[in-house]
Amino acid sequence: MENLKAKLIPIDKDSEAIILLHGLARTSRSMNKAAKLLAAYGYQIINVDYPSRSAGISFLAQKYIAQALKQCDVKDVKKIHFLTHSMGGILLRDYLANQTIDKLGRVVMLAPPNQGTEIMDKLAGWRLFYTLSGPAVLQLGTDNNSVPNRLGPVNFQLGVIAGDKTVNPLFSWLIPGVNDGIVSISRAQVAGMKDFIVMPYSHPFIMRRKAVIEQALHFIQQGTFAR
């Protein structure tokens, strides 16, 4: 990892922004470590805190991503990048399916359910699971009508980091193939992405791992992951 860190370059302070989007049933606090590390390289950080359990994906995307972009306009940044975790990546895909972002740079998604997840197929009908997770949980399944699968290929510079460890063996047992306890490696991928790597971390914690954050920054700066 020291070799990777040596490849990361500080930029002119606040000349570029990175918008952080957390996952379902999380808050912006889950992205605080990423915010601190990335800010140390000069990036203007906008760590979005959106009520992920309160509404569907499109509503959340249109309202809260738009608010974050307005902050970038005020600060007059030259490029706008994104780092997302889990459902945060689907919010961004939904937003970009309906409009463009003029200064869009690169995007890194951590453990995104880009083709949905079997966990939602199996548990979304449970009243307690729905109560804890909210309306968006019904939109993240693996059928052709789920939001991720309706969105189609991406047309922006995207790198995806998937995990292959789990802290929830029961959930992992419900998911075919290697997975992070919520999303399988295969379903994290999406047509049109520029690069993809698998790292040894679980879904709930992948966004807090320094090695993952540094890989994300490497993609933002160079358009590829370091190997």
QUIFENSUL-V105271 format. One record per residue. N is the residue number from 1. PSI is psi in radians with two decimals (none if undefined). OMEGA is omega in radians with two decimals (none if undefined). Layout:
N/PSI/OMEGA
N/PSI/OMEGA
//
This chain:
1/-0.44/3.09
2/-0.65/3.10
3/-0.67/3.10
4/-0.80/-3.12
5/-0.61/-3.13
6/-0.34/-3.13
7/-0.14/-3.10
8/2.36/-2.95
9/2.22/3.02
10/2.57/3.11
11/2.99/3.04
12/2.27/-3.00
13/2.23/3.07
14/0.27/3.12
15/-0.38/3.08
16/2.67/-3.12
17/2.64/2.96
18/2.08/3.08
19/2.22/-3.13
20/2.29/3.13
21/2.00/-3.12
22/3.11/-3.08
23/-3.04/-3.11
24/2.36/3.11
25/0.41/3.04
26/-3.14/3.07
27/3.10/3.14
28/-0.37/3.13
29/-0.52/-3.14
30/-0.31/-3.13
31/0.14/-3.07
32/-0.68/-3.13
33/-0.75/3.09
34/-0.74/-3.14
35/-0.80/-3.11
36/-0.77/-3.12
37/-0.78/-3.10
38/-0.63/3.11
39/-0.53/-3.14
40/-0.33/3.11
41/0.11/3.03
42/-0.03/-3.08
43/2.48/2.96
44/2.11/-3.06
45/2.25/3.03
46/1.76/-3.06
47/1.69/-3.01
48/2.32/3.06
49/1.79/-3.10
50/2.61/-3.10
51/1.47/-2.94
52/-0.37/-3.11
53/0.09/-2.99
54/-0.30/-3.01
55/3.07/3.11
56/2.99/-3.03
57/-0.83/-3.08
58/-0.75/3.12
59/-0.83/-3.13
60/-0.75/-3.12
61/-0.88/-3.07
62/-0.68/-3.08
63/-0.88/-2.94
64/-0.55/3.03
65/-0.69/3.09
66/-0.71/3.11
67/-0.73/3.13
68/-0.69/3.13
69/-0.60/3.08
70/-0.63/3.08
71/-0.64/3.11
72/-0.67/3.11
73/-0.74/-3.14
74/-0.67/-3.08
75/-0.14/3.07
76/0.88/3.10
77/2.73/-3.08
78/-0.59/3.13
79/2.60/3.12
80/2.00/3.11
81/2.91/3.09
82/2.48/2.93
83/2.10/-3.06
84/2.72/3.01
85/2.31/3.00
86/-2.12/-3.07
87/-0.36/3.09
88/-0.59/3.11
89/-0.61/3.12
90/-0.62/3.03
91/-0.80/-3.12
92/-0.74/3.09
93/-0.73/3.13
94/-0.76/3.14
95/-0.82/-3.08
96/-0.26/3.05
97/-0.29/-3.06
98/-0.34/3.11
99/2.91/-3.13
100/2.84/3.01
101/1.96/-2.97
102/-0.72/-3.06
103/0.37/-3.06
104/2.23/3.07
105/-1.95/-3.12
106/2.78/-3.07
107/2.36/2.98
108/2.24/3.08
109/2.28/3.09
110/2.11/3.09
111/0.83/-3.11
112/2.46/3.03
113/1.13/-3.01
114/-0.34/3.01
115/0.48/-3.08
116/-3.12/3.12
117/2.47/-3.13
118/-0.42/3.10
119/-0.73/3.13
120/-0.63/3.08
121/-0.76/-2.99
122/-0.52/-2.99
123/-0.23/-3.05
124/-0.47/3.14
125/-0.17/3.13
126/2.20/-3.07
127/-0.76/-3.12
128/-0.74/3.14
129/-0.73/3.11
130/-0.73/-3.14
131/-0.71/-3.12
132/-0.50/-2.99
133/-0.51/3.09
134/-3.13/-3.03
135/-0.59/-3.07
136/-0.41/-3.10
137/-0.49/-3.14
138/-0.17/-3.06
139/0.04/-3.00
140/0.41/3.11
141/-3.05/-3.06
142/-0.02/-3.12
143/2.89/-3.06
144/-0.36/-3.11
145/-0.02/3.10
146/2.72/-3.10
147/-0.86/-3.13
148/-0.70/-3.08
149/-0.34/3.06
150/-0.36/-3.02
151/-0.46/3.08
152/-2.95/-3.09
153/2.71/3.07
154/2.65/3.13
155/0.53/3.07
156/2.95/-3.08
157/1.83/-3.02
158/2.32/2.94
159/2.40/-3.10
160/2.30/3.04
161/2.11/3.11
162/2.72/3.08
163/2.72/3.12
164/0.31/3.06
165/2.81/-3.12
166/2.64/2.98
167/0.12/-3.12
168/1.45/-3.09
169/-0.56/3.13
170/-0.86/3.10
171/-0.74/-3.13
172/-0.61/3.12
173/-0.49/-3.14
174/-0.18/-3.05
175/2.13/3.09
176/2.42/3.06
177/3.11/3.13
178/2.38/-3.05
179/3.06/-3.13
180/0.24/-3.10
181/-0.26/3.10
182/-0.75/-3.05
183/2.34/3.09
184/2.75/3.10
185/-0.73/-3.10
186/-0.67/-3.10
187/-0.15/3.03
188/-0.37/-3.07
189/2.77/3.13
190/2.52/3.11
191/2.37/3.13
192/-0.21/3.13
193/2.62/-3.08
194/-0.54/-3.12
195/2.77/-3.07
196/2.33/3.04
197/2.76/3.08
198/2.32/3.14
199/2.68/-2.97
200/1.10/-3.12
201/2.84/-3.10
202/2.85/-3.06
203/-0.80/-3.05
204/-0.33/-2.99
205/-0.06/-3.04
206/-0.58/-3.09
207/-0.19/-3.11
208/0.00/-3.09
209/2.21/-3.07
210/-0.71/-3.13
211/-0.64/3.12
212/-0.79/-3.13
213/-0.70/3.12
214/-0.66/3.06
215/-0.71/3.11
216/-0.76/3.13
217/-0.66/3.09
218/-0.74/3.11
219/-0.76/3.13
220/-0.67/-3.09
221/-0.57/-2.99
222/-0.15/3.08
223/0.10/3.07
224/2.81/2.99
225/2.70/3.13
226/2.45/3.14
227/none/none
//
